[in-house]
Amino acid sequence: MSLFVQVLISGLAIGAIYALIATGFSLLSQGSQTVNFAQGDFVVVPAFVILAANSYGLPIWASFIVALVVAALVLGILFKRLMVDPILPHGAMQLSIATMALSIVLQNGMLNADGAQAFPFPGINGGMHFGTIFIDWQSVSILLAAVAAVVALNLFMGRTRIGRAIQASAQGPQVARLLGINVARMVTITFVLNAALVTLAALLVSPIYLVKFDNGIGIGLAAFSAAIIGGFNQVRGAVVGGLLLGVVQNFAATFGPTQYRDAVPMLLLIIFILFRPQGLLGRAEERRV
Amino acid sequence: MNQPHRVLPLALGLLLVAGLAGSLLQPYEVYLISLWAVYTISALGLNLTLGFAGQISLAQASFVGFGAYATALLLPHGVPFGVTLVIGAAISFILGILLGFPALRVQGHYLAFVTLALATIAFLVFRNESWLTHGTSGIDKIARPFPFTSGVAYMWLCLGSLALVTLGVWWLLRSPWGRAFLALRENPVRAASLGIDVRTYTLLAFAIGAALGGVSGALFAPLGQYIEPSEFALPLSFSLLLMVVVGGSGTFMGPFLGAIVSVALPEVLRSLQDYYLLIYGIIVILLLVFSPDGVVGIIARAVARLRPAAAPVEPTP
């Protein structure tokens, strides 16, 4: 029983991180038809920035802010201006293939800059016993931070003028433009939001997975799966998909054959795409031809 | 670059030049030319699936793997190489049909993710089922078929196979099947209304592309005489996809040129060895920004500029 609860809590914690990454992934795909195959690497880049700033003597919170600024500029604005804007007119699939190339560029850039070893990342130690159940602060703080971020994002999208304008731009860019919304700016804000989400995910996931140049492969696959399981065209779906995937994966890793642990999200992904492509919460989408 | 009556001699001439050059060069260059031929066969298959039928697949590396493992495992039992090659191609053909089924339900990015997931699972099977595949220790001492034991002779075998595949693809694209693939890419609903069986042709596009992956795998195993699972993981799928796109997706010459870039670039950038993949990725992104129809598009525009009198070359779709 105590093992069950611990596996559940750490599964929820890792799932909450997947949810953040998958939320950003869904935001980009809705806001600008950008299916970002480098999303996993987008998490590793700010982790290296945080470590670098930290090694220059900045405290971890200040390093995080530095990483936020760098990510917003590079993974948000530069990514949009230099890659998405010029390639998207050629087709969404061309852009996806370009992000695969970007993934190669980012991984090898980090490999050349920092080497192939896994770098330790400061986390939160300790925990508390409730009877036989041990609850570690790390998982609890991850859950709290991720939930706070998702709630804040939802409030921003639903309650603020800018948030509503972003939604309108995603749902109907033509109409939004007629209503006087600066659609281009809203799309840029979406990219900056994604950058902020992956930076927060970097801060939360790095104490668990450490920081290694190719961590993005596994993180990316989990985030794509979470986004599709929850519902590709629903930001809320990413949260449900992320949590579900984190828990299932953690249970499979604890009680199932470890060799095929990585196959679990893949199997879930295939089953969902074949039998419920709109995901758990998504609306059915007509097949466009 | 896309008129079939001109591209066929161009492609076969390229093979002949590569072979003659290889016969005069060092063993390492001979190996590179053989590798280029092997990759081109696989990229030609993927180009049929992606470029002509418009179905994205990130599982091509798995089919190369099936072909390679079939050959590496059957050769020691005395099965002749020709037979192992056919078996590898047949396995890939059948699994390619299975891979095609998701494409009947989902398209575009969803299809990319399904094929990506299946490729990841195939890699895990190669790695974990060591009773069959020898796991991460790999299979070594894979014999080359007699009389193609020397490097140069094996290179000619690879180039000869590529020539046969080139003829086959050329014929396929001119046949009603090839026209049906194009119709599938351009407008599936219209294709169906014209009596094309969309279901069968979608599955065939995957199966034929996969079978060519299997053929290339069968040639790949005896080339290096050693295989291990990570060679057939996602990076090879990405790399084959990028070959098709860099060369020019949906053009006949695209895979040939894309594979040249992929094999030659690391050699050209030898002094920057560690930075090669970084630079390759940047080149791909720049190509997608400035020439979405790849190297073929660049050459077509250059030719058009050199011969202003000739009719302007349409950028290939």
Interface residues (C-beta under 8 A of the other chain):
Chain A: S29 V35 M83 P86 I87 H90 G91 A92 M93 Q94 L95 S96 I97 A98 M100 A101 L102 S103 I104 V105 Q107 N108 G109 L111 N112 I217 L221 F224 S225 I228 F232 Q259 Y260 D262 A263 M266 L267 L269 I270 I273 L274 P277 R287 R288 V289
Chain B: I56 P102 R105 V106 Q107 G108 H109 Y110 A112 F113 V114 L116 A117 L118 T120 I121 L124 R127 N128 N187 P188 V189 L234 F238 L241 L242 V245 D274 Y275 L277 L278 Y280 G281 I282 V284 I285 L288 V289 P292
